[in-house]
């Protein structure tokens, strides 16, 4: 299963990394990853006009887009659009951070899943 990771590099800027979560045979339940300890879940809705200028992730967290899309921009100007069903692992809690903005004026629904440290 693919996860897009955003993290702070030695240059103090955010970078993207594609990671693959290893899944193993879980029997009749399908393939599964090992258990990931989390603190809880936050349900979030954004309007179709949001544009969050440079900011850091408030904590290490997964962000799962349920509906709509988000465009994320990092320090070197690279952007990625994540849509429904895509997973972001936000770990850029220091440094310049990133920009998050709405795509095509569409609202977005997502789950934020803070990780235990």
SEMARDO-333331 format. One line per 10 residues: number of its first residue (from 0); their letters; for each residue x, y, z of C-alpha. Coordinates in nm, 2 decimals, m for minus. Last residue first. Example, Ala and Ser with C-alpha at 12.3 -4.5 7.8 and 13.67 -1.06 7.14 Angstrom:
1 = SA = 1.37:m0.11:0.71 | 1.23:m0.45:0.78 .
This chain:
116 = XXXXXXXXXX = 0.56:0.92:1.97 | 0.20:0.80:1.92 | 0.07:0.89:1.58 | m0.21:1.13:1.51 | m0.48:1.01:1.26 | m0.64:1.29:1.06 | m0.93:1.18:0.86 | m1.03:1.37:0.55 | m1.32:1.55:0.38 | m1.24:1.81:0.11 .
106 = XXXXXXXXXX = m1.44:2.09:m0.05 | m1.38:2.15:m0.43 | m1.28:2.48:m0.57 | m1.07:2.32:m0.84 | m0.81:2.19:m0.59 | m0.80:2.32:m0.23 | m0.46:2.42:m0.09 | m0.19:2.29:0.15 | 0.15:2.47:0.17 | 0.45:2.31:0.33 .
96 = XXXXXXXXXX = 0.69:2.34:0.62 | 0.99:2.56:0.64 | 1.16:2.37:0.92 | 1.01:2.16:1.19 | 0.71:1.92:1.22 | 0.76:1.79:0.87 | 0.63:1.44:0.95 | 0.30:1.42:0.76 | 0.22:1.07:0.64 | m0.02:1.12:0.36 .
86 = XXXXXXXXXX = m0.27:0.86:0.24 | m0.48:0.85:m0.07 | m0.83:0.71:m0.07 | m0.99:1.02:m0.23 | m0.73:1.25:m0.38 | m0.37:1.37:m0.33 | m0.23:1.63:m0.56 | 0.15:1.68:m0.55 | 0.35:1.99:m0.58 | 0.72:2.06:m0.62 .
76 = XXXXXXXXXX = 0.82:2.43:m0.55 | 1.15:2.35:m0.39 | 1.01:2.41:m0.04 | 0.71:2.18:m0.07 | 0.36:2.23:m0.22 | 0.06:2.01:m0.13 | m0.25:2.01:m0.35 | m0.55:1.86:m0.17 | m0.84:1.66:m0.33 | m1.20:1.59:m0.27 .
66 = XXXXXXXXXX = m1.34:1.31:m0.07 | m1.19:1.06:0.18 | m0.83:1.20:0.21 | m0.64:1.01:0.47 | m0.40:1.22:0.68 | m0.15:1.02:0.89 | 0.02:1.21:1.17 | 0.34:1.32:1.32 | 0.25:1.64:1.50 | 0.14:2.00:1.42 .
56 = XXXXXXXXXX = 0.25:1.95:1.06 | 0.44:2.26:0.97 | 0.30:2.57:0.79 | 0.36:2.77:0.48 | 0.02:2.91:0.35 | m0.30:2.72:0.41 | m0.52:2.78:0.11 | m0.89:2.69:0.16 | m1.14:2.78:m0.10 | m1.34:2.46:m0.14 .
46 = XXXXXXXXXX = m1.42:2.44:0.23 | m1.23:2.19:0.45 | m1.39:1.91:0.65 | m1.21:1.72:0.92 | m1.26:1.41:1.14 | m0.99:1.36:1.40 | m0.88:1.01:1.50 | m0.71:0.87:1.80 | m0.36:0.85:1.96 | m0.21:0.59:1.72 .
36 = XXXXXXXXXX = 0.00:0.28:1.75 | 0.05:0.11:1.41 | m0.05:m0.26:1.41 | 0.15:m0.46:1.16 | 0.03:m0.43:0.80 | m0.25:m0.65:0.66 | m0.34:m0.88:0.37 | m0.69:m1.02:0.36 | m0.92:m1.08:0.66 | m0.95:m1.45:0.57 .
26 = XXXXXXXXXX = m0.59:m1.50:0.66 | m0.38:m1.20:0.74 | m0.12:m1.25:0.48 | 0.14:m0.98:0.50 | 0.14:m0.61:0.39 | 0.45:m0.40:0.38 | 0.36:m0.03:0.36 | 0.53:0.12:0.06 | 0.69:0.46:0.09 | 0.69:0.75:m0.16 .
16 = XXXXXXXXXX = 0.90:1.04:m0.03 | 0.83:1.41:m0.05 | 1.05:1.68:0.09 | 1.00:1.97:0.34 | 1.28:2.22:0.38 | 1.53:2.26:0.67 | 1.82:2.16:0.43 | 1.88:1.84:0.64 | 1.54:1.73:0.53 | 1.20:1.78:0.69 .
6 = XXXXXXX = 0.94:1.52:0.61 | 0.64:1.45:0.38 | 0.55:1.09:0.32 | 0.32:0.97:0.05 | 0.19:0.63:0.14 | 0.15:0.34:m0.11 | 0.00:0.00:0.00 .
